[in-house]
Amino acid sequence: MFGKTWNWAGRTRKSIKNIGVDVTQICEMTKQLCDDVRYWIENNTYEKAEIGTRFHHRLVQVHLFPNGNGRHSRFVTDMLMKSLKQTSFTWGNSDLYYEGDEEKVRK
């Protein structure tokens, strides 16, 4: 579909970014996150929505890819929530173009 435009897509990052674990820790930290989530689910450690929130946050912290980490983490979290028979998160306002009333937002 994209030819060689995104030949890096799906490959873990190989460079240091201003966010994310050290590149040598990506695989280990991803496995640790998955193991933690499995434990949380099996032991009812948190409510399901909190499991999804914690999973998403830590996946973004790992920052697996050179680009697209936000989209990836939202998609994978949606799949996690679906597997837990929960609704997907809304991921914010659906109308990103609406300019709200600034005064109401401040209150």
OpenMM code with the backbone's topology and positions (N, CA, C; nanometers):
from openmm import Vec3, app, unit

residues = "MET PHE GLY LYS THR TRP ASN TRP ALA GLY ARG THR ARG LYS SER ILE LYS ASN ILE GLY VAL ASP VAL THR GLN ILE CYS GLU MET THR LYS GLN LEU CYS ASP ASP VAL ARG TYR TRP ILE GLU ASN ASN THR TYR GLU LYS ALA GLU ILE GLY THR ARG PHE HIS HIS ARG LEU VAL GLN VAL HIS LEU PHE PRO ASN GLY ASN GLY ARG HIS SER ARG PHE VAL THR ASP MET LEU MET LYS SER LEU LYS GLN THR SER PHE THR TRP GLY ASN SER ASP LEU TYR TYR GLU GLY ASP GLU GLU LYS VAL ARG LYS".split()
positions = [
    Vec3(0.0820, -0.1204, 0.0000),
    Vec3(0.0000, 0.0000, 0.0000),
    Vec3(0.0862, 0.1267, 0.0000),
    Vec3(0.1871, 0.1318, 0.0837),
    Vec3(0.2702, 0.2506, 0.0923),
    Vec3(0.4071, 0.2310, 0.0271),
    Vec3(0.4305, 0.1157, -0.0304),
    Vec3(0.5593, 0.0893, -0.0938),
    Vec3(0.6716, 0.1020, 0.0059),
    Vec3(0.7749, 0.1729, -0.0298),
    Vec3(0.8892, 0.1899, 0.0598),
    Vec3(0.8809, 0.3187, 0.1406),
    Vec3(0.7653, 0.3840, 0.1352),
    Vec3(0.7493, 0.5097, 0.2078),
    Vec3(0.7757, 0.4912, 0.3559),
    Vec3(0.7216, 0.3847, 0.4123),
    Vec3(0.7356, 0.3591, 0.5553),
    Vec3(0.8074, 0.2264, 0.5772),
    Vec3(0.9254, 0.2102, 0.5230),
    Vec3(0.9949, 0.0825, 0.5375),
    Vec3(1.0361, 0.0548, 0.6812),
    Vec3(1.0294, 0.1546, 0.7685),
    Vec3(1.0618, 0.1386, 0.9101),
    Vec3(0.9426, 0.0904, 0.9906),
    Vec3(0.8233, 0.0947, 0.9340),
    Vec3(0.7007, 0.0632, 1.0082),
    Vec3(0.7058, -0.0775, 1.0662),
    Vec3(0.6706, -0.0883, 1.1926),
    Vec3(0.6667, -0.2170, 1.2596),
    Vec3(0.7991, -0.2619, 1.3184),
    Vec3(0.9036, -0.1848, 1.2965),
    Vec3(1.0343, -0.2190, 1.3531),
    Vec3(1.0586, -0.1341, 1.4779),
    Vec3(1.1140, -0.1967, 1.5794),
    Vec3(1.1414, -0.1202, 1.7009),
    Vec3(1.2468, -0.0145, 1.6718),
    Vec3(1.2398, 0.0923, 1.7483),
    Vec3(1.3329, 0.2024, 1.7245),
    Vec3(1.4745, 0.1613, 1.7600),
    Vec3(1.5675, 0.2230, 1.6921),
    Vec3(1.7099, 0.1939, 1.7117),
    Vec3(1.7860, 0.3157, 1.7632),
    Vec3(1.7129, 0.4243, 1.7870),
    Vec3(1.7791, 0.5477, 1.8287),
    Vec3(1.7173, 0.6019, 1.9566),
    Vec3(1.7922, 0.6874, 2.0228),
    Vec3(1.7468, 0.7519, 2.1450),
    Vec3(1.6470, 0.8611, 2.1078),
    Vec3(1.5384, 0.8683, 2.1820),
    Vec3(1.4381, 0.9732, 2.1635),
    Vec3(1.4265, 1.0496, 2.2953),
    Vec3(1.3522, 1.1596, 2.2922),
    Vec3(1.3344, 1.2367, 2.4150),
    Vec3(1.2317, 1.1716, 2.5076),
    Vec3(1.1715, 1.0619, 2.4634),
    Vec3(1.0799, 0.9833, 2.5444),
    Vec3(1.1122, 0.8374, 2.5189),
    Vec3(1.0870, 0.7553, 2.6155),
    Vec3(1.1051, 0.6124, 2.5967),
    Vec3(1.2238, 0.5565, 2.6710),
    Vec3(1.2180, 0.4257, 2.6918),
    Vec3(1.3271, 0.3570, 2.7598),
    Vec3(1.4469, 0.3486, 2.6668),
    Vec3(1.5605, 0.3142, 2.7226),
    Vec3(1.6799, 0.2933, 2.6410),
    Vec3(1.6505, 0.1854, 2.5371),
    Vec3(1.7041, 0.2020, 2.4182),
    Vec3(1.6749, 0.1086, 2.3084),
    Vec3(1.7102, -0.0357, 2.3438),
    Vec3(1.8075, -0.0541, 2.4314),
    Vec3(1.8459, -0.1908, 2.4701),
    Vec3(1.7441, -0.2543, 2.5641),
    Vec3(1.6501, -0.1742, 2.6158),
    Vec3(1.5522, -0.2230, 2.7122),
    Vec3(1.4114, -0.2402, 2.6539),
    Vec3(1.3929, -0.2078, 2.5268),
    Vec3(1.2588, -0.2094, 2.4674),
    Vec3(1.1922, -0.3462, 2.4808),
    Vec3(1.2591, -0.4512, 2.4389),
    Vec3(1.1983, -0.5855, 2.4436),
    Vec3(1.1716, -0.6288, 2.5870),
    Vec3(1.2682, -0.6084, 2.6749),
    Vec3(1.2530, -0.6488, 2.8142),
    Vec3(1.1391, -0.5737, 2.8828),
    Vec3(1.1318, -0.4429, 2.8612),
    Vec3(1.0274, -0.3630, 2.9257),
    Vec3(0.8886, -0.3947, 2.8690),
    Vec3(0.8821, -0.4268, 2.7412),
    Vec3(0.7542, -0.4651, 2.6811),
    Vec3(0.7066, -0.5971, 2.7406),
    Vec3(0.7970, -0.6928, 2.7545),
    Vec3(0.7604, -0.8210, 2.8163),
    Vec3(0.7181, -0.8009, 2.9611),
    Vec3(0.7914, -0.7184, 3.0341),
    Vec3(0.7567, -0.6919, 3.1735),
    Vec3(0.6174, -0.6299, 3.1830),
    Vec3(0.5864, -0.5374, 3.0939),
    Vec3(0.4543, -0.4756, 3.0919),
    Vec3(0.3468, -0.5817, 3.0675),
    Vec3(0.3673, -0.6679, 2.9700),
    Vec3(0.2686, -0.7726, 2.9404),
    Vec3(0.2525, -0.8680, 3.0583),
    Vec3(0.3619, -0.9017, 3.1227),
    Vec3(0.3553, -0.9884, 3.2413),
    Vec3(0.2791, -0.9192, 3.3542),
    Vec3(0.3042, -0.7897, 3.3736),
    Vec3(0.2328, -0.7143, 3.4770),
    Vec3(0.0840, -0.7108, 3.4486),
    Vec3(0.0466, -0.6853, 3.3248),
    Vec3(-0.0955, -0.6792, 3.2882),
    Vec3(-0.1616, -0.8151, 3.3117),
    Vec3(-0.0944, -0.9207, 3.2738),
    Vec3(-0.1488, -1.0558, 3.2981),
    Vec3(-0.1730, -1.0768, 3.4479),
    Vec3(-0.0777, -1.0366, 3.5297),
    Vec3(-0.0915, -1.0499, 3.6744),
    Vec3(-0.2096, -0.9670, 3.7250),
    Vec3(-0.2192, -0.8417, 3.6808),
    Vec3(-0.3282, -0.7546, 3.7253),
    Vec3(-0.4641, -0.8152, 3.6924),
    Vec3(-0.4760, -0.8729, 3.5732),
    Vec3(-0.6027, -0.9325, 3.5308),
    Vec3(-0.6326, -1.0571, 3.6140),
    Vec3(-0.5355, -1.1465, 3.6246),
    Vec3(-0.5572, -1.2728, 3.6953),
    Vec3(-0.5845, -1.2534, 3.8438),
    Vec3(-0.5313, -1.1470, 3.9020),
    Vec3(-0.5453, -1.1242, 4.0458),
    Vec3(-0.6402, -1.0102, 4.0809),
    Vec3(-0.7121, -0.9582, 3.9813),
    Vec3(-0.8064, -0.8480, 4.0039),
    Vec3(-0.7414, -0.7349, 4.0834),
    Vec3(-0.6200, -0.7009, 4.0456),
    Vec3(-0.5439, -0.5990, 4.1168),
    Vec3(-0.6079, -0.4614, 4.1023),
    Vec3(-0.6591, -0.4312, 3.9841),
    Vec3(-0.7205, -0.3015, 3.9551),
    Vec3(-0.8522, -0.3243, 3.8818),
    Vec3(-0.9344, -0.2205, 3.8792),
    Vec3(-1.0536, -0.2227, 3.7945),
    Vec3(-1.0072, -0.2329, 3.6496),
    Vec3(-1.0904, -0.2864, 3.5636),
    Vec3(-1.0506, -0.3085, 3.4241),
    Vec3(-1.0138, -0.1784, 3.3528),
    Vec3(-1.0864, -0.0716, 3.3790),
    Vec3(-1.0532, 0.0566, 3.3156),
    Vec3(-0.9164, 0.1061, 3.3607),
    Vec3(-0.8825, 0.0819, 3.4873),
    Vec3(-0.7513, 0.1249, 3.5350),
    Vec3(-0.6403, 0.0390, 3.4743),
    Vec3(-0.6673, -0.0881, 3.4536),
    Vec3(-0.5699, -0.1739, 3.3866),
    Vec3(-0.5409, -0.1186, 3.2473),
    Vec3(-0.6470, -0.0826, 3.1752),
    Vec3(-0.6291, -0.0253, 3.0418),
    Vec3(-0.5500, 0.1041, 3.0452),
    Vec3(-0.5800, 0.1877, 3.1433),
    Vec3(-0.5103, 0.3157, 3.1560),
    Vec3(-0.3628, 0.2952, 3.1879),
    Vec3(-0.3342, 0.2072, 3.2821),
    Vec3(-0.1954, 0.1790, 3.3190),
    Vec3(-0.1192, 0.1161, 3.2025),
    Vec3(-0.1847, 0.0234, 3.1327),
    Vec3(-0.1221, -0.0404, 3.0170),
    Vec3(-0.0852, 0.0631, 2.9111),
    Vec3(-0.1807, 0.1484, 2.8777),
    Vec3(-0.1565, 0.2507, 2.7756),
    Vec3(-0.0405, 0.3415, 2.8163),
    Vec3(-0.0441, 0.3883, 2.9391),
    Vec3(0.0598, 0.4795, 2.9870),
    Vec3(0.1984, 0.4157, 2.9781),
    Vec3(0.2100, 0.2935, 3.0245),
    Vec3(0.3415, 0.2285, 3.0241),
    Vec3(0.3877, 0.1922, 2.8839),
    Vec3(0.2936, 0.1579, 2.7953),
    Vec3(0.3319, 0.1275, 2.6574),
    Vec3(0.3868, 0.2524, 2.5894),
    Vec3(0.3254, 0.3662, 2.6160),
    Vec3(0.3783, 0.4916, 2.5616),
    Vec3(0.5154, 0.5211, 2.6222),
    Vec3(0.5320, 0.4916, 2.7503),
    Vec3(0.6620, 0.5130, 2.8157),
    Vec3(0.7720, 0.4303, 2.7511),
    Vec3(0.7409, 0.3071, 2.7134),
    Vec3(0.8409, 0.2225, 2.6476),
    Vec3(0.8783, 0.2838, 2.5137),
    Vec3(0.7794, 0.3297, 2.4394),
    Vec3(0.8004, 0.3974, 2.3113),
    Vec3(0.8740, 0.3061, 2.2126),
    Vec3(0.8029, 0.2017, 2.1719),
    Vec3(0.8622, 0.0962, 2.0900),
    Vec3(0.9150, 0.1415, 1.9544),
    Vec3(0.8449, 0.2314, 1.8895),
    Vec3(0.8717, 0.2601, 1.7492),
    Vec3(0.9269, 0.4009, 1.7281),
    Vec3(0.9893, 0.4259, 1.6120),
    Vec3(1.0373, 0.5612, 1.5833),
    Vec3(0.9224, 0.6605, 1.5631),
    Vec3(0.8058, 0.6105, 1.5256),
    Vec3(0.6909, 0.6968, 1.5002),
    Vec3(0.5654, 0.6128, 1.5164),
    Vec3(0.4532, 0.6762, 1.5460),
    Vec3(0.3257, 0.6065, 1.5534),
    Vec3(0.2966, 0.5409, 1.6866),
    Vec3(0.3706, 0.5760, 1.7910),
    Vec3(0.3513, 0.5128, 1.9208),
    Vec3(0.2159, 0.5446, 1.9825),
    Vec3(0.1660, 0.6641, 1.9624),
    Vec3(0.0341, 0.6993, 2.0155),
    Vec3(-0.0756, 0.6179, 1.9505),
    Vec3(-0.0717, 0.6101, 1.8181),
    Vec3(-0.1720, 0.5303, 1.7462),
    Vec3(-0.1622, 0.3841, 1.7857),
    Vec3(-0.0398, 0.3332, 1.7925),
    Vec3(-0.0191, 0.1928, 1.8292),
    Vec3(-0.0732, 0.1653, 1.9691),
    Vec3(-0.0370, 0.2485, 2.0659),
    Vec3(-0.0778, 0.2228, 2.2038),
    Vec3(-0.2289, 0.2354, 2.2211),
    Vec3(-0.2932, 0.3280, 2.1497),
    Vec3(-0.4391, 0.3384, 2.1572),
    Vec3(-0.5049, 0.2146, 2.0977),
    Vec3(-0.4541, 0.1685, 1.9826),
    Vec3(-0.5101, 0.0504, 1.9174),
    Vec3(-0.4946, -0.0734, 2.0057),
    Vec3(-0.3748, -0.0949, 2.0586),
    Vec3(-0.3498, -0.2136, 2.1401),
    Vec3(-0.4313, -0.2075, 2.2693),
    Vec3(-0.4448, -0.0891, 2.3276),
    Vec3(-0.5274, -0.0753, 2.4472),
    Vec3(-0.6733, -0.1052, 2.4150),
    Vec3(-0.7204, -0.0602, 2.3002),
    Vec3(-0.8574, -0.0945, 2.2586),
    Vec3(-0.8749, -0.2460, 2.2491),
    Vec3(-0.7754, -0.3149, 2.1960),
    Vec3(-0.7824, -0.4609, 2.1855),
    Vec3(-0.7812, -0.5256, 2.3244),
    Vec3(-0.7009, -0.4709, 2.4157),
    Vec3(-0.7000, -0.5207, 2.5528),
    Vec3(-0.8382, -0.5040, 2.6158),
    Vec3(-0.8961, -0.3846, 2.6017),
    Vec3(-1.0267, -0.3591, 2.6612),
    Vec3(-1.1326, -0.4518, 2.6010),
    Vec3(-1.1252, -0.4752, 2.4720),
    Vec3(-1.2186, -0.5666, 2.4067),
    Vec3(-1.2026, -0.7078, 2.4642),
    Vec3(-1.0786, -0.7515, 2.4852),
    Vec3(-1.0552, -0.8851, 2.5406),
    Vec3(-1.1080, -0.8961, 2.6837),
    Vec3(-1.1162, -0.7824, 2.7537),
    Vec3(-1.1705, -0.7792, 2.8895),
    Vec3(-1.3212, -0.7548, 2.8894),
    Vec3(-1.3810, -0.7568, 2.7683),
    Vec3(-1.5245, -0.7333, 2.7497),
    Vec3(-1.5674, -0.5967, 2.8024),
    Vec3(-1.4820, -0.4980, 2.7752),
    Vec3(-1.5075, -0.3590, 2.8132),
    Vec3(-1.5186, -0.2748, 2.6872),
    Vec3(-1.5826, -0.1602, 2.7003),
    Vec3(-1.5869, -0.0697, 2.5861),
    Vec3(-1.4514, -0.0023, 2.5711),
    Vec3(-1.4198, 0.0336, 2.4498),
    Vec3(-1.2941, 0.1045, 2.4231),
    Vec3(-1.3008, 0.2432, 2.4835),
    Vec3(-1.1862, 0.2974, 2.5145),
    Vec3(-1.1803, 0.4355, 2.5611),
    Vec3(-1.2197, 0.5282, 2.4471),
    Vec3(-1.2674, 0.6471, 2.4802),
    Vec3(-1.3058, 0.7424, 2.3758),
    Vec3(-1.1851, 0.8185, 2.3224),
    Vec3(-1.0768, 0.8211, 2.3958),
    Vec3(-0.9546, 0.8902, 2.3576),
    Vec3(-0.9788, 1.0393, 2.3346),
    Vec3(-1.0640, 1.0969, 2.4171),
    Vec3(-1.0825, 1.2414, 2.4126),
    Vec3(-1.2043, 1.2841, 2.3348),
    Vec3(-1.2104, 1.4106, 2.3109),
    Vec3(-1.3232, 1.4718, 2.2422),
    Vec3(-1.3294, 1.4235, 2.0983),
    Vec3(-1.4469, 1.3832, 2.0537),
    Vec3(-1.4601, 1.3364, 1.9157),
    Vec3(-1.4614, 1.4531, 1.8165),
    Vec3(-1.4927, 1.5735, 1.8641),
    Vec3(-1.4941, 1.6911, 1.7776),
    Vec3(-1.3700, 1.7745, 1.8068),
    Vec3(-1.2620, 1.7452, 1.7390),
    Vec3(-1.1362, 1.8126, 1.7667),
    Vec3(-1.1286, 1.9531, 1.7084),
    Vec3(-1.2286, 1.9914, 1.6319),
    Vec3(-1.2280, 2.1240, 1.5705),
    Vec3(-1.3078, 2.2259, 1.6500),
    Vec3(-1.3899, 2.1796, 1.7434),
    Vec3(-1.4743, 2.2698, 1.8200),
    Vec3(-1.3908, 2.3569, 1.9119),
    Vec3(-1.4121, 2.4863, 1.9023),
    Vec3(-1.3464, 2.5787, 1.9936),
    Vec3(-1.4433, 2.6069, 2.1065),
    Vec3(-1.4135, 2.5514, 2.2235),
    Vec3(-1.5026, 2.5650, 2.3375),
    Vec3(-1.4970, 2.7036, 2.3977),
    Vec3(-1.5885, 2.7259, 2.4907),
    Vec3(-1.5948, 2.8514, 2.5630),
    Vec3(-1.4806, 2.8530, 2.6646),
    Vec3(-1.3836, 2.9395, 2.6407),
    Vec3(-1.2639, 2.9433, 2.7251),
    Vec3(-1.2994, 2.9679, 2.8717),
    Vec3(-1.3965, 3.0518, 2.8973),
    Vec3(-1.4349, 3.0818, 3.0351),
    Vec3(-1.4897, 2.9584, 3.1047),
    Vec3(-1.5684, 2.8773, 3.0361),
    Vec3(-1.6237, 2.7568, 3.0958),
    Vec3(-1.5134, 2.6549, 3.1234),
    Vec3(-1.4152, 2.6468, 3.0380),
    Vec3(-1.3077, 2.5519, 3.0556),
    Vec3(-1.2251, 2.5857, 3.1784),
    Vec3(-1.2053, 2.7143, 3.2033),
    Vec3(-1.1240, 2.7571, 3.3177),
    Vec3(-1.1911, 2.7301, 3.4515),
    Vec3(-1.3223, 2.7187, 3.4545),
    Vec3(-1.3948, 2.7033, 3.5833),
    Vec3(-1.3941, 2.5644, 3.6325),
] * unit.nanometer
topology = app.Topology()
chain = topology.addChain("A")
for resn in residues:
    res = topology.addResidue(resn, chain)
    for name in ("N", "CA", "C"):
        topology.addAtom(name, app.Element.getBySymbol(name[0]), res)
